[in-house]
Amino acid sequence: MSALLEVRGLRKRFGGLVATDDVSFEVAQGEIVGLIGPNGAGKTTIFNQLSGLIRPDAGRIVFDGTSLVGMSAHRICRSGVVKTFQNVASFGDMTVLENATVGGLARVGLAEARERAHAAIDRVGLAGREEVMAAELSLPEKARLELARALATRPRMMLLDEAMATLTPQEQREIVALVRELRGEGITFLVIEHHMKTIMSMCERILVLNFGQLIASGTPAEVSRDPKVVTAYLGSSVQEAE
């Protein structure tokens, strides 16, 4: 498969901290790829560079043949790359429909954005909750709303940053099933997730970061047995991840 996303030599420094250090990888159309590593390894920094929230100091980010480096977050979203947030960022004083419509407005006018929002809400299992205030939703519903808002942009690639952090194992399985269905509809996924059993079961391929460097890449079985990964991150939990 040809690469939909190509990252080469990505570097970002914050003062004396090197957050991403010469990171290179590819994601093919239709893949679900996991990005794991200890806290502070640089995972969210990579997502923020891919989505235009911060600009890399060096390196290339190419999505479907177009360079994203220096492009605004809004333009990157319009190009088809959308990021969900680790801390669910819904507008509590707005309804579910209004929140999802905000996503659609990133790419189209109000009327079409509302149509996209309705479709996205239905797709993530929130049909019938359109007029509920976001602040009144349960944590699992807020996680689904975050996905709905991203879906309303009609993305080609979704960057999921800890989308399942607050969910029970059963709720995680439901989101995994939804992600797989969406992949079947043409969306490619790059996923940050700390729940090892979940991400190992969801993804065909895993990238492992440590201290800003990519230390391993391979299938879940391969990375879970890599001595560098076990030492840096998985430790004694490796058997649980398989």
GUGU-569835 format. One record per residue (C-alpha): z, y, x; residue in one letter. Coordinates in steps of 0.5 Angstrom, whole numbers. Example, Ala and Ser with C-alpha at 12.3 -4.5 7.8 and 13.67 -1.06 7.14 Angstrom:
<nodes>
@z 16&y -9&x 25&code a;
@z 14&y -2&x 27&code s;
</nodes>
This chain:
<nodes>
@z 0&y 0&x 0&code m;
@z -2&y 7&x 2&code s;
@z 4&y 12&x 3&code a;
@z 6&y 17&x -2&code l;
@z 11&y 20&x 2&code l;
@z 11&y 21&x 9&code e;
@z 16&y 24&x 13&code v;
@z 16&y 24&x 21&code r;
@z 21&y 27&x 26&code g;
@z 25&y 31&x 21&code l;
@z 30&y 35&x 24&code r;
@z 36&y 39&x 21&code k;
@z 42&y 43&x 25&code r;
@z 47&y 46&x 22&code f;
@z 51&y 50&x 28&code g;
@z 53&y 45&x 33&code g;
@z 52&y 39&x 27&code l;
@z 45&y 35&x 28&code v;
@z 45&y 33&x 20&code a;
@z 38&y 29&x 21&code t;
@z 35&y 27&x 28&code d;
@z 28&y 25&x 29&code d;
@z 28&y 22&x 22&code v;
@z 21&y 18&x 20&code s;
@z 20&y 14&x 14&code f;
@z 14&y 12&x 9&code e;
@z 15&y 11&x 1&code v;
@z 9&y 7&x -2&code a;
@z 7&y 9&x -9&code q;
@z 11&y 4&x -14&code g;
@z 17&y 3&x -9&code e;
@z 24&y 3&x -10&code i;
@z 27&y 5&x -4&code v;
@z 34&y 6&x -2&code g;
@z 38&y 11&x 3&code l;
@z 45&y 9&x 5&code i;
@z 50&y 10&x 10&code g;
@z 57&y 13&x 11&code p;
@z 59&y 19&x 8&code n;
@z 56&y 25&x 13&code g;
@z 50&y 21&x 15&code a;
@z 45&y 26&x 13&code g;
@z 43&y 23&x 6&code k;
@z 43&y 29&x 2&code t;
@z 41&y 33&x 7&code t;
@z 34&y 29&x 7&code i;
@z 34&y 30&x 0&code f;
@z 35&y 37&x 0&code n;
@z 29&y 38&x 5&code q;
@z 25&y 33&x 1&code l;
@z 26&y 37&x -5&code s;
@z 25&y 44&x -2&code g;
@z 33&y 46&x -3&code l;
@z 33&y 47&x 5&code i;
@z 28&y 48&x 10&code r;
@z 27&y 43&x 16&code p;
@z 28&y 46&x 23&code d;
@z 22&y 41&x 25&code a;
@z 18&y 35&x 23&code g;
@z 13&y 34&x 17&code r;
@z 14&y 32&x 10&code i;
@z 7&y 30&x 7&code v;
@z 7&y 28&x -1&code f;
@z 0&y 25&x -3&code d;
@z -3&y 29&x 3&code g;
@z 0&y 35&x 2&code t;
@z 5&y 38&x 6&code s;
@z 12&y 40&x 3&code l;
@z 15&y 44&x 9&code v;
@z 16&y 51&x 7&code g;
@z 14&y 50&x 0&code m;
@z 19&y 53&x -5&code s;
@z 23&y 48&x -9&code a;
@z 20&y 50&x -16&code h;
@z 13&y 49&x -13&code r;
@z 15&y 42&x -10&code i;
@z 18&y 40&x -17&code c;
@z 11&y 42&x -20&code r;
@z 7&y 38&x -15&code s;
@z 11&y 32&x -18&code g;
@z 17&y 31&x -14&code v;
@z 24&y 32&x -17&code v;
@z 31&y 31&x -15&code k;
@z 37&y 29&x -19&code t;
@z 44&y 32&x -17&code f;
@z 50&y 28&x -14&code q;
@z 55&y 32&x -19&code n;
@z 51&y 32&x -26&code v;
@z 49&y 39&x -26&code a;
@z 48&y 40&x -34&code s;
@z 49&y 46&x -38&code f;
@z 55&y 45&x -42&code g;
@z 54&y 50&x -47&code d;
@z 47&y 48&x -48&code m;
@z 45&y 42&x -52&code t;
@z 42&y 36&x -50&code v;
@z 35&y 38&x -52&code l;
@z 36&y 45&x -49&code e;
@z 38&y 42&x -42&code n;
@z 32&y 37&x -42&code a;
@z 27&y 43&x -44&code t;
@z 30&y 46&x -38&code v;
@z 26&y 41&x -34&code g;
@z 20&y 41&x -38&code g;
@z 20&y 49&x -37&code l;
@z 19&y 47&x -29&code a;
@z 12&y 45&x -30&code r;
@z 9&y 48&x -37&code v;
@z 11&y 53&x -43&code g;
@z 16&y 52&x -48&code l;
@z 13&y 48&x -54&code a;
@z 10&y 43&x -49&code e;
@z 17&y 43&x -45&code a;
@z 20&y 41&x -52&code r;
@z 16&y 36&x -53&code e;
@z 17&y 33&x -46&code r;
@z 24&y 34&x -47&code a;
@z 24&y 30&x -54&code h;
@z 20&y 24&x -50&code a;
@z 25&y 24&x -44&code a;
@z 31&y 24&x -49&code i;
@z 29&y 18&x -53&code d;
@z 26&y 14&x -46&code r;
@z 33&y 15&x -43&code v;
@z 37&y 12&x -49&code g;
@z 40&y 19&x -52&code l;
@z 36&y 19&x -58&code a;
@z 40&y 22&x -64&code g;
@z 44&y 26&x -59&code r;
@z 39&y 32&x -58&code e;
@z 44&y 37&x -62&code e;
@z 50&y 35&x -58&code v;
@z 53&y 40&x -53&code m;
@z 52&y 37&x -46&code a;
@z 60&y 39&x -45&code a;
@z 61&y 34&x -50&code e;
@z 58&y 28&x -47&code l;
@z 61&y 22&x -44&code s;
@z 60&y 21&x -37&code l;
@z 55&y 15&x -38&code p;
@z 51&y 20&x -43&code e;
@z 51&y 26&x -38&code k;
@z 48&y 21&x -32&code a;
@z 43&y 19&x -37&code r;
@z 42&y 27&x -39&code l;
@z 41&y 28&x -32&code e;
@z 35&y 23&x -32&code l;
@z 32&y 26&x -38&code a;
@z 32&y 33&x -35&code r;
@z 28&y 30&x -29&code a;
@z 23&y 26&x -33&code l;
@z 21&y 32&x -37&code a;
@z 18&y 35&x -31&code t;
@z 13&y 29&x -31&code r;
@z 15&y 27&x -24&code p;
@z 11&y 22&x -20&code r;
@z 17&y 21&x -15&code m;
@z 24&y 22&x -17&code m;
@z 30&y 23&x -12&code l;
@z 36&y 20&x -15&code l;
@z 42&y 22&x -11&code d;
@z 48&y 18&x -13&code e;
@z 46&y 18&x -20&code a;
@z 51&y 12&x -22&code m;
@z 57&y 14&x -18&code a;
@z 61&y 15&x -25&code t;
@z 59&y 9&x -28&code l;
@z 62&y 2&x -30&code t;
@z 58&y -4&x -27&code p;
@z 55&y -5&x -34&code q;
@z 53&y 2&x -34&code e;
@z 50&y 1&x -27&code q;
@z 46&y -5&x -29&code r;
@z 43&y -1&x -35&code e;
@z 41&y 5&x -31&code i;
@z 38&y 0&x -26&code v;
@z 34&y -3&x -32&code a;
@z 31&y 4&x -34&code l;
@z 29&y 5&x -27&code v;
@z 25&y -1&x -26&code r;
@z 22&y 0&x -33&code e;
@z 20&y 7&x -30&code l;
@z 17&y 5&x -24&code r;
@z 13&y 0&x -28&code g;
@z 10&y 7&x -32&code e;
@z 8&y 10&x -25&code g;
@z 14&y 13&x -22&code i;
@z 16&y 12&x -15&code t;
@z 24&y 12&x -13&code f;
@z 28&y 14&x -7&code l;
@z 35&y 13&x -8&code v;
@z 42&y 14&x -5&code i;
@z 47&y 10&x -8&code e;
@z 54&y 8&x -5&code h;
@z 55&y 2&x -10&code h;
@z 52&y -3&x -5&code m;
@z 51&y -9&x -10&code k;
@z 47&y -4&x -14&code t;
@z 43&y -1&x -9&code i;
@z 41&y -8&x -6&code m;
@z 39&y -11&x -13&code s;
@z 35&y -5&x -15&code m;
@z 31&y -4&x -8&code c;
@z 26&y -8&x -5&code e;
@z 27&y -4&x 2&code r;
@z 33&y 0&x 5&code i;
@z 33&y 5&x 10&code l;
@z 40&y 6&x 13&code v;
@z 42&y 13&x 16&code l;
@z 48&y 14&x 21&code n;
@z 50&y 21&x 25&code f;
@z 43&y 23&x 22&code g;
@z 39&y 18&x 25&code q;
@z 35&y 12&x 22&code l;
@z 38&y 6&x 25&code i;
@z 35&y 1&x 21&code a;
@z 30&y -1&x 15&code s;
@z 28&y -7&x 12&code g;
@z 29&y -11&x 6&code t;
@z 36&y -12&x 3&code p;
@z 37&y -18&x 6&code a;
@z 35&y -16&x 13&code e;
@z 39&y -10&x 13&code v;
@z 45&y -13&x 11&code s;
@z 45&y -18&x 17&code r;
@z 43&y -12&x 22&code d;
@z 49&y -12&x 27&code p;
@z 48&y -4&x 27&code k;
@z 48&y -3&x 20&code v;
@z 54&y -8&x 19&code v;
@z 58&y -4&x 25&code t;
@z 56&y 3&x 22&code a;
@z 57&y 2&x 15&code y;
@z 57&y -5&x 11&code l;
@z 63&y -8&x 15&code g;
@z 67&y -13&x 11&code s;
@z 63&y -11&x 5&code s;
@z 56&y -14&x 7&code v;
@z 58&y -21&x 3&code q;
@z 59&y -17&x -3&code e;
@z 52&y -13&x -2&code a;
@z 48&y -20&x -2&code e;
</nodes>
